[in-house]
Amino acid sequence: MADLHPNCVLINSILQSAGLPGRVRILAEAAPTAVAAAEQLGVEVAAIVNSLVFTTAERSPLLVLTSGAHRVDTARVATLVGTAKLSRATAEFVREVTGQPIGGVAPIGHPAPIRTLLDTALLEFPEIWAAGGIPHAVFGISYPDLLALTSAQPAIVA
């Protein structure tokens, strides 16, 4: 698929190198929200992995991979990671640290590793769906595989 966006090609190569079967699927319409992705995939919103980038008080990025059915409890997560405050990152900061646009941030494929938390609520699904590097792309993966691939810390984030 030579017409795939470079971000999607990168995600596919990471999945393939890890020996995982999932590949990026291009959706008919952009899916910048969990609801939009779930509707197009025909799955529960809770099975969608939202990739949310935050900035710590120390100005470090934090990637929280949360169920699409949840809102991140920033106070809880700040305490969990040992920072005074968490703020939603700006679109510019998100693109700088992930190389990807808001609405399409994949949990993998970033220029440098980002500290990552993975919502334990996603464990209830045999397959979860994450963004594939652009708003039109997603890929399916199991919780254990995503945990291993991202070196994330399992956490209750809501």
trRosetta pair geometry for C-beta under 8 A, 3 or more apart (Angstrom, degrees):
i j d omega theta_ij theta_ji phi_ij phi_ji
1 4 4.6 66 119 -31 109 108
4 8 4.4 -116 177 88 108 122
4 9 5.1 137 100 -59 119 83
4 12 7.3 11 149 -5 165 140
4 24 7.0 109 -148 79 130 136
4 26 7.6 -144 -116 -56 82 123
5 8 4.6 90 60 5 82 105
5 9 7.1 -148 94 -7 42 85
5 133 6.6 -169 98 105 120 115
5 134 5.0 52 60 -25 166 146
5 137 7.1 -124 39 -31 122 142
6 9 5.4 -50 -144 35 37 116
6 10 6.4 41 155 -22 66 102
7 10 5.7 -54 -154 34 31 114
7 11 6.6 31 150 -19 65 104
7 99 7.0 173 -106 122 103 99
7 100 5.7 105 -138 -103 143 98
7 104 7.3 74 115 139 156 123
7 106 7.2 167 168 -4 107 126
7 109 6.5 102 -162 143 74 147
7 132 7.3 125 122 135 97 67
7 133 2.9 -179 146 157 113 130
7 134 5.4 137 66 -37 135 89
7 137 7.5 171 99 45 105 151
8 11 5.6 -50 -147 35 35 112
8 12 6.3 37 153 -18 65 105
8 24 4.4 -164 -158 111 98 172
8 26 7.4 2 -125 -74 160 94
8 132 5.2 39 -114 144 84 113
8 133 5.3 -156 -63 55 51 127
8 134 6.4 -51 -46 13 99 110
8 137 5.0 -143 -96 -120 113 164
9 12 5.8 -55 -150 38 29 112
9 13 6.4 28 153 -20 64 107
10 13 5.8 -57 -148 35 30 109
10 14 6.5 31 154 -20 65 104
10 109 4.6 108 122 -141 117 119
10 133 6.6 122 59 -95 104 157
11 14 5.8 -54 -151 34 32 111
11 15 6.4 29 153 -16 65 107
11 24 5.3 90 87 -60 125 119
11 106 5.3 -131 -98 -132 126 169
11 108 6.3 119 -125 82 78 102
11 109 5.1 -57 -77 -50 70 145
11 132 5.0 -163 70 -160 168 76
11 133 5.1 -145 -32 -26 125 122
11 137 7.5 149 41 139 154 137
11 139 6.4 -172 150 -16 128 145
12 15 5.7 -57 -148 39 32 111
12 16 6.1 30 156 -18 67 109
12 23 5.3 32 -121 -144 98 84
12 24 5.4 -82 -61 3 95 103
13 16 5.6 -53 -141 40 31 112
13 17 6.1 34 157 -21 65 107
14 17 5.9 -54 -144 37 27 111
14 18 6.4 21 156 -13 61 110
14 108 5.2 -174 125 140 161 135
14 109 5.8 -125 -18 -70 147 84
14 149 7.2 92 150 -162 111 117
15 18 5.9 -64 -150 41 28 107
15 20 4.6 -87 -168 71 79 111
15 21 7.9 -61 163 70 112 16
15 22 5.3 -104 -155 78 143 82
15 23 6.4 -175 88 -92 150 50
15 139 6.8 -123 -69 175 152 157
15 141 7.7 -126 -119 -89 114 116
15 149 7.9 -5 -98 -122 61 147
16 19 7.7 42 177 -71 33 23
16 20 7.4 -92 -71 53 22 69
16 23 7.9 36 -58 -94 92 92
18 145 7.5 116 136 -166 134 99
18 148 7.7 141 -163 109 130 110
18 149 5.8 -11 -113 -103 167 101
20 141 6.7 5 -179 -123 143 98
20 145 5.6 108 -112 -168 128 138
20 149 7.4 -20 -33 -73 150 131
22 139 4.7 101 157 172 118 105
22 140 5.0 -154 -121 73 119 63
22 141 5.0 -76 -10 -76 162 74
22 145 7.9 143 4 116 125 152
23 139 6.3 -132 117 -125 16 112
24 132 3.9 109 -128 -155 106 148
24 133 7.4 -40 -111 22 141 106
24 137 4.8 -6 -169 -169 113 117
24 138 7.2 140 -151 72 64 25
24 139 5.0 -62 -91 -67 48 107
25 132 7.3 172 40 -33 50 151
25 137 6.9 149 72 -152 41 63
25 138 5.6 -26 59 68 93 77
25 139 6.5 145 6 -93 79 52
25 140 7.6 32 -5 -12 124 89
26 136 5.5 17 -156 137 78 105
26 137 5.7 -33 -99 -95 59 77
27 30 7.3 129 81 -102 116 14
27 31 5.4 39 54 -19 166 117
27 37 7.3 -118 -67 -124 160 66
27 40 4.9 42 -150 150 125 156
27 41 7.8 -68 -102 -57 117 79
27 136 5.3 -149 51 -169 82 63
27 137 7.1 -160 3 -81 85 24
27 138 6.4 49 -39 5 113 106
28 40 6.6 -166 35 -140 91 121
29 36 7.2 -104 103 -177 109 114
29 40 6.6 -155 49 -86 90 135
29 136 7.4 -140 133 -118 19 86
30 36 7.4 4 112 145 59 148
30 103 6.9 19 172 156 114 127
30 135 3.9 19 -156 128 102 118
30 136 5.2 -64 -98 -71 60 72
31 36 4.1 -176 -140 112 69 103
31 37 3.8 102 164 -75 138 71
31 40 5.8 -105 -80 19 129 138
31 103 7.8 164 96 179 42 87
31 131 7.8 -163 87 -105 99 89
31 135 6.2 174 50 176 47 73
31 136 7.1 108 11 -116 79 30
31 138 6.7 -14 61 -46 142 119
32 36 6.4 39 42 43 53 149
32 102 7.4 47 -154 128 107 74
32 103 3.1 -32 -130 -141 94 115
32 104 7.3 -53 -106 -43 70 70
32 135 4.9 -19 -74 -137 78 121
33 36 4.6 96 57 6 83 102
33 37 7.0 -152 93 -3 44 86
33 68 7.9 104 160 -150 66 112
33 103 7.6 -35 -43 -128 50 85
34 37 5.7 -58 -147 40 33 110
34 38 6.0 33 156 -21 68 109
34 45 5.1 84 135 -163 109 88
34 48 3.9 156 -147 89 91 142
34 50 5.4 -59 -59 -67 116 101
34 68 2.6 161 -164 -144 148 120
34 69 7.5 -135 132 -43 152 43
35 38 5.8 -56 -144 37 27 111
35 39 6.4 30 156 -21 63 106
35 45 5.7 -9 -92 -111 58 121
35 68 7.1 171 -46 169 49 125
36 39 5.9 -53 -149 33 29 112
36 40 6.6 20 157 -11 62 108
37 40 6.1 -64 -152 41 30 105
37 41 6.0 11 159 -5 68 116
37 48 5.0 121 84 -124 126 134
37 68 7.2 -142 59 -95 116 153
37 129 6.3 -177 154 114 125 129
37 131 7.7 -102 -90 -80 147 75
37 138 5.8 122 -149 -79 117 144
38 41 6.0 -68 -139 48 27 100
38 42 7.8 -166 170 12 56 5
38 43 5.4 -106 -142 76 75 71
38 44 6.3 -51 -147 132 128 17
38 45 4.4 -78 -36 -86 165 56
38 47 7.1 119 -111 56 101 88
38 48 5.3 -94 -59 -38 93 127
38 68 6.4 -173 -43 100 122 161
38 129 7.9 159 -86 56 60 138
39 42 7.7 23 180 -67 25 41
41 48 7.9 151 36 -83 141 99
41 129 5.8 -76 -95 -78 175 171
41 138 6.8 -73 -68 85 130 159
43 47 4.6 -82 153 67 124 135
43 48 7.1 143 92 -52 115 81
43 129 6.4 141 52 -6 153 133
44 47 4.8 96 65 -3 84 102
44 69 7.5 -15 150 -51 99 124
44 125 7.6 -150 54 -92 115 129
45 48 5.8 -47 -166 16 46 116
45 68 4.4 -123 169 107 75 118
45 69 5.1 115 104 -70 99 80
46 67 4.9 1 -158 -178 66 122
46 68 6.1 -138 -93 58 19 82
46 69 3.7 -12 -89 -13 80 131
46 70 7.9 75 -126 -22 78 81
46 121 7.0 -96 -168 144 104 113
46 122 7.9 -175 159 -101 76 58
46 124 7.6 -11 135 67 126 122
46 125 7.3 167 113 -45 90 127
47 67 7.6 -1 -61 -143 16 91
47 68 7.3 -22 55 24 35 114
47 122 7.4 105 -133 -140 43 80
47 125 4.4 133 -116 -113 97 164
47 127 7.1 40 -172 95 125 64
47 128 5.3 -151 -174 -120 71 64
47 129 6.1 59 130 11 89 93
48 67 7.3 94 66 -167 58 51
48 68 3.4 33 67 -32 106 138
48 128 7.4 152 -107 -170 11 81
48 129 5.3 -36 -113 70 60 98
48 130 7.9 135 -169 -86 57 37
49 65 5.2 -8 -171 -171 108 98
49 66 7.4 131 -157 63 57 27
49 67 7.4 -46 -104 -99 47 35
49 68 7.3 -57 -31 -40 9 86
49 107 6.5 -36 137 -42 141 127
49 119 8.0 179 -130 35 78 111
49 122 6.4 32 -91 -111 89 148
49 128 5.3 78 -43 151 104 118
49 129 6.4 -165 10 85 85 40
49 130 4.0 -23 61 -91 129 83
49 131 7.5 -122 84 -1 90 69
49 146 7.2 -161 -91 -147 159 161
50 64 7.9 3 100 105 91 83
50 65 7.2 160 76 -155 49 44
50 66 5.0 -25 59 66 102 82
50 67 7.3 13 11 100 96 15
50 68 5.4 129 -39 -91 99 61
50 70 7.8 -143 27 63 128 83
51 63 6.3 -19 -166 -165 86 104
51 64 7.9 150 -156 77 38 46
51 65 5.8 -11 -101 -102 65 75
51 98 8.0 109 143 -122 131 153
51 105 4.1 -138 98 101 127 102
51 106 6.5 118 -37 163 166 5
51 107 5.4 -151 -99 -71 121 68
51 130 6.6 70 -44 -159 111 99
51 131 5.8 -98 13 30 123 117
52 63 7.3 143 75 -158 45 52
52 64 4.8 -24 67 63 99 94
52 65 7.8 176 23 -82 73 28
52 66 6.3 -7 11 17 120 111
52 72 6.1 -136 75 -22 157 144
52 88 7.4 -67 -176 -125 103 87
52 105 8.0 136 -73 70 20 142
53 61 5.8 -30 -163 -158 103 105
53 62 7.3 142 -158 73 52 46
53 63 5.7 -25 -99 -99 69 68
53 64 7.9 177 -84 20 21 73
53 88 7.7 84 86 -164 61 59
53 89 4.2 -41 114 27 100 138
53 93 7.0 -169 126 111 132 97
53 94 4.7 155 48 -110 147 88
53 97 6.6 149 -150 70 142 128
53 98 6.6 -117 -69 -33 143 125
53 105 6.6 -132 -28 -149 109 169
53 114 7.7 -51 -121 -179 99 155
54 61 7.3 131 74 -161 46 54
54 62 4.6 -24 65 64 97 99
54 63 7.9 -179 22 -80 74 21
54 64 6.3 35 -5 -7 115 112
54 72 7.8 -132 -54 119 133 158
54 74 7.2 163 -125 -126 146 102
54 77 7.4 114 24 116 167 140
54 86 4.5 2 173 -173 140 105
54 87 6.4 144 -163 71 82 35
54 88 6.2 -61 -110 -103 70 34
54 89 5.9 -170 -127 -29 14 89
55 59 6.0 -11 -174 -134 107 44
55 60 7.3 145 -156 67 59 32
55 61 6.5 -39 -99 -99 60 50
55 62 7.5 173 -91 17 12 86
55 86 7.2 145 70 -158 43 56
55 87 5.0 -22 58 64 95 92
55 88 7.7 18 13 106 86 13
55 89 4.9 118 -35 -90 93 81
55 93 6.4 -24 -68 155 121 161
56 59 6.7 -67 69 6 72 14
56 60 4.6 -2 33 52 120 85
56 61 7.8 -120 -2 -52 88 4
56 62 5.8 89 -48 -24 96 117
56 78 7.6 141 -131 -127 80 80
56 81 6.8 -112 -102 113 126 131
56 83 4.0 -115 -158 -121 107 162
56 85 7.4 129 -169 79 48 54
56 86 6.2 -31 -104 -101 53 69
57 78 7.9 69 -22 -149 103 114
57 83 4.8 170 16 -180 95 98
57 84 4.1 39 -44 48 161 94
57 85 4.6 95 -71 42 100 81
57 86 7.9 -70 -33 -64 72 39
58 83 6.3 -114 2 -123 94 112
60 83 7.9 -144 47 -89 106 141
60 115 7.0 39 143 16 120 125
61 89 6.6 16 -122 -80 89 147
61 93 7.2 174 -91 160 105 105
61 97 4.4 122 -57 -164 161 167
61 114 5.0 -53 104 -141 118 112
61 115 7.3 162 96 37 67 82
62 77 7.5 146 134 155 147 120
62 81 6.1 -26 -118 -114 145 175
62 83 7.9 -131 -39 5 144 148
62 86 6.7 -65 50 -129 140 114
62 114 7.3 158 -126 167 18 98
62 115 5.4 -37 -117 83 70 103
62 116 7.7 155 -171 -93 58 33
62 117 7.2 18 174 -2 102 103
63 98 7.8 110 -92 -85 123 113
63 105 7.9 -153 -134 151 111 130
63 107 7.0 136 153 -136 137 68
63 114 4.6 81 -15 115 117 126
63 115 7.0 166 25 86 77 47
63 116 4.4 -22 74 -106 105 82
63 117 7.4 -179 93 26 57 62
63 150 7.9 -120 95 -167 133 127
63 152 8.0 -93 91 -107 103 107
64 72 5.4 68 119 -109 157 143
64 77 6.3 -29 -94 -135 139 153
64 116 7.6 170 -84 -156 26 58
64 117 5.0 -8 -118 60 71 105
64 119 7.5 66 173 -48 85 93
64 157 5.6 143 -165 -153 120 153
65 107 5.2 24 -92 -107 133 124
65 116 6.4 27 -10 -176 106 105
65 117 6.8 -166 29 91 71 53
65 118 4.7 -9 66 -113 116 66
65 119 6.2 -129 104 4 64 85
65 122 7.5 -35 131 -15 98 154
65 130 7.3 -24 -145 -112 118 120
65 146 7.2 -159 146 157 162 129
65 150 7.1 31 -18 141 148 178
65 152 6.4 -55 25 -116 126 159
66 70 4.9 -108 167 76 115 120
66 72 5.5 -140 -45 -72 161 92
66 119 4.2 93 -126 -44 55 138
66 121 7.6 35 -163 45 69 117
66 122 7.9 -172 -166 -40 28 112
66 157 5.1 -111 -98 83 112 138
66 158 6.7 122 -156 -58 124 93
67 70 4.6 82 66 1 90 108
67 119 5.1 -125 -16 111 79 150
67 121 4.4 -69 -20 95 140 120
67 122 5.3 -174 -75 -67 90 79
67 158 7.4 -43 44 -40 103 135
69 121 7.4 -119 63 139 107 142
70 119 6.4 174 38 -139 154 153
70 121 6.2 132 -43 44 136 157
70 157 6.8 100 135 86 147 92
70 158 3.8 -100 -156 -83 122 133
71 158 6.3 98 62 -135 48 92
72 77 6.0 -7 178 -22 106 144
72 157 5.2 -38 -128 153 82 106
72 158 6.6 -87 -107 -92 31 56
73 76 3.8 39 105 17 117 119
73 77 6.3 148 84 -15 64 87
73 157 6.6 176 33 162 79 48
73 158 5.8 98 -15 -175 97 23
74 77 5.7 -57 -139 43 33 109
74 78 6.0 41 158 -27 67 104
74 85 7.9 23 152 -168 114 58
74 86 4.4 -147 -164 71 99 115
74 87 7.9 61 -157 -79 145 26
75 78 5.7 -50 -145 32 28 114
75 79 6.6 28 155 -16 61 105
76 79 6.0 -60 -157 36 29 109
76 80 6.3 31 148 -23 65 110
76 156 7.5 -68 156 104 140 85
76 157 7.0 158 97 -152 119 38
77 80 5.2 -52 -146 35 35 118
77 81 6.3 13 162 -2 69 107
77 86 5.8 -3 91 -17 108 163
77 117 6.7 -147 -139 27 108 166
77 155 7.4 92 -115 138 82 145
77 157 5.6 32 -79 -142 112 85
78 81 6.5 -70 -146 47 25 93
78 83 5.1 -95 -156 75 79 83
78 84 6.8 -34 177 116 125 15
78 85 5.9 -17 -128 -121 146 16
78 86 4.5 -142 -75 -16 96 100
79 82 7.5 31 -176 -72 29 35
80 117 7.2 62 115 -103 140 146
80 155 5.9 78 -176 -148 156 138
80 157 8.0 -87 20 -103 162 69
81 86 7.8 84 47 -73 128 119
81 115 7.0 108 -140 137 128 141
81 117 7.4 -101 -64 -51 114 126
83 86 6.4 98 86 -63 127 76
89 93 4.2 -122 -176 90 106 124
89 94 5.0 135 106 -59 122 80
89 97 7.5 -72 -164 26 162 131
90 93 4.6 95 53 6 80 101
90 94 7.0 -140 94 -6 41 86
91 94 5.6 -52 -147 35 32 115
91 95 6.4 28 156 -15 65 105
91 101 7.4 6 -164 -153 99 72
91 102 5.1 -83 -118 -9 85 127
92 95 6.0 -58 -151 38 29 106
92 96 6.2 32 151 -23 64 109
93 96 5.4 -54 -146 35 32 115
93 97 6.3 11 164 -4 68 109
94 97 6.6 -69 -145 44 23 94
94 98 5.8 -18 173 19 64 119
94 100 7.4 -70 148 80 92 68
94 101 7.5 67 111 -157 117 27
94 102 5.2 69 90 -64 162 87
94 105 6.4 -86 -178 -78 114 135
95 98 6.6 -72 -124 57 21 85
95 99 6.9 47 -173 -124 58 12
95 100 6.8 -145 -119 68 59 26
95 101 6.1 9 -90 -93 102 51
95 102 7.8 -72 -50 -24 83 73
97 110 6.6 -5 147 -161 64 127
97 111 7.5 -133 -168 41 32 102
97 112 7.6 -74 -156 53 70 93
97 114 6.0 85 160 -91 115 127
98 105 5.2 -11 163 -136 167 103
98 106 7.7 156 -176 48 118 66
98 109 7.8 51 -177 91 79 78
98 110 4.8 -71 -132 -111 52 102
98 111 7.7 153 -170 6 10 82
98 114 7.2 -28 -83 -28 78 151
99 109 7.1 -109 68 132 122 85
99 110 6.0 162 15 -138 102 51
99 111 5.3 124 -43 -35 120 94
100 104 5.6 -129 174 100 107 89
100 105 4.8 140 98 -108 124 58
100 106 6.1 166 -71 14 171 79
100 109 7.2 73 -46 97 127 112
100 110 7.6 -84 1 -95 106 74
100 131 7.7 136 159 121 145 125
100 133 5.1 -121 -114 -151 126 58
100 134 7.2 -128 -152 -68 97 46
101 104 5.1 42 68 39 85 110
101 105 7.3 -131 85 -56 33 73
101 134 6.8 42 38 -128 107 57
101 135 6.8 -50 88 -33 117 95
102 105 6.5 -12 -114 -28 37 110
103 131 7.6 152 138 -122 36 148
103 135 4.2 -2 130 -95 107 110
104 131 5.0 174 -162 179 38 130
104 132 7.2 -48 -168 64 89 52
104 133 5.8 -1 151 119 105 23
104 134 4.2 -33 -163 -174 154 14
104 135 4.1 -90 -60 -49 105 48
104 136 7.4 -4 -106 17 123 49
104 137 6.6 61 -150 45 106 88
105 131 5.6 76 66 73 38 143
105 133 7.8 25 -134 -114 21 32
106 109 5.2 33 78 34 132 120
106 130 6.1 85 -145 138 67 110
106 131 5.1 -128 -79 95 55 79
106 132 5.6 33 -86 -140 118 17
106 133 4.6 -19 -20 -60 124 64
106 137 8.0 -30 -70 100 110 111
106 139 7.8 32 -130 22 114 113
107 116 7.0 88 -163 -147 93 146
107 130 5.2 -55 -4 -163 109 151
107 131 7.8 127 -20 50 68 77
107 146 6.3 35 89 -160 158 104
107 149 7.4 88 108 100 112 112
107 150 5.2 -53 154 -85 110 133
107 152 7.7 -40 -174 -53 123 132
108 149 5.7 -50 -76 148 136 114
108 150 6.2 -119 -73 -85 86 81
109 133 5.8 -40 90 -89 156 115
110 113 7.1 121 77 -103 117 19
110 114 5.6 3 78 -12 170 111
113 151 7.2 -14 -148 55 126 133
115 153 7.9 -4 -177 2 84 114
116 150 4.9 -82 92 160 159 117
116 151 7.0 108 45 79 115 65
116 152 4.0 -74 109 -105 105 88
116 153 7.1 158 93 16 57 71
117 152 6.0 113 -143 -171 10 103
117 153 5.3 -37 -110 68 66 89
117 154 7.8 80 -165 -156 67 8
117 155 4.4 -35 -164 30 113 135
117 157 5.8 128 125 -79 131 125
118 122 6.9 -80 170 40 90 132
118 143 7.5 137 156 -159 131 85
118 146 6.5 148 -132 118 142 108
118 147 5.6 -135 53 -98 166 78
118 150 6.6 130 -61 73 121 139
118 152 3.8 91 -24 119 107 147
118 153 7.0 168 19 73 78 35
118 154 5.5 -43 72 -102 95 53
118 155 6.9 122 58 24 43 77
119 122 5.2 96 86 -13 92 100
119 155 6.9 -49 -98 76 37 70
119 156 7.5 58 -146 -130 66 30
119 157 4.9 -83 -96 25 88 116
119 158 7.0 48 -136 -22 121 96
120 123 5.4 -11 -177 -12 63 120
120 154 5.1 70 -78 179 94 101
120 155 6.5 -156 -21 76 96 18
120 156 5.7 -41 31 -74 116 64
121 124 6.8 -30 176 4 53 108
121 156 7.6 86 -36 -127 89 68
121 158 6.8 12 -22 8 144 128
122 125 6.2 -57 -173 33 61 106
122 128 5.0 20 -171 -92 114 152
122 143 5.3 156 115 -101 97 111
122 146 7.8 -41 121 62 145 147
123 143 5.1 95 -103 -145 54 176
125 128 5.1 111 87 -70 128 80
125 143 7.2 125 67 -41 74 108
126 142 6.6 -41 175 -116 52 94
127 140 4.8 3 -177 -172 117 113
127 141 7.1 130 -152 60 71 19
127 142 6.3 -58 -100 -83 52 60
128 140 7.2 151 76 -150 31 63
128 141 6.2 -36 65 69 79 70
128 142 7.2 97 17 -138 86 20
128 143 6.2 76 -3 -67 129 72
128 146 6.7 -46 65 -19 124 150
129 138 5.0 17 179 175 105 126
129 139 7.1 169 -148 82 65 28
129 140 5.4 -33 -94 -94 75 66
129 141 7.9 134 -99 21 30 71
130 138 6.6 155 81 -155 32 74
130 139 6.0 -22 62 59 82 78
130 141 6.4 -16 10 24 113 118
130 146 6.9 137 -33 -117 141 131
131 134 7.7 -167 176 56 101 25
131 135 7.4 -33 -144 -107 120 35
131 137 6.6 80 -175 87 63 74
131 138 6.0 -56 -111 -102 33 66
132 137 3.0 -90 67 133 118 108
132 138 5.4 -129 -19 -69 103 9
132 139 5.0 104 -86 -22 105 94
133 137 5.9 -11 48 73 74 138
134 137 4.9 69 56 12 83 111
141 145 5.0 -126 -178 87 98 119
141 146 4.9 113 116 -59 129 95
141 149 7.4 -58 -169 12 151 147
142 145 4.5 88 58 10 85 105
142 146 6.9 -155 89 -6 42 86
143 146 5.8 -58 -145 38 29 108
143 147 6.1 34 156 -23 65 107
144 147 5.5 -53 -146 35 31 116
144 148 6.4 28 157 -16 65 106
145 148 5.8 -56 -148 39 31 109
145 149 6.0 29 156 -20 66 112
146 149 5.7 -56 -139 40 30 112
146 150 6.0 8 167 -2 66 115
146 152 7.4 -5 135 16 82 133
147 150 6.6 -72 -142 46 19 95
147 152 5.6 -100 -135 53 58 99
147 154 6.5 -6 -122 -65 126 96
148 151 7.6 15 -173 -69 28 49
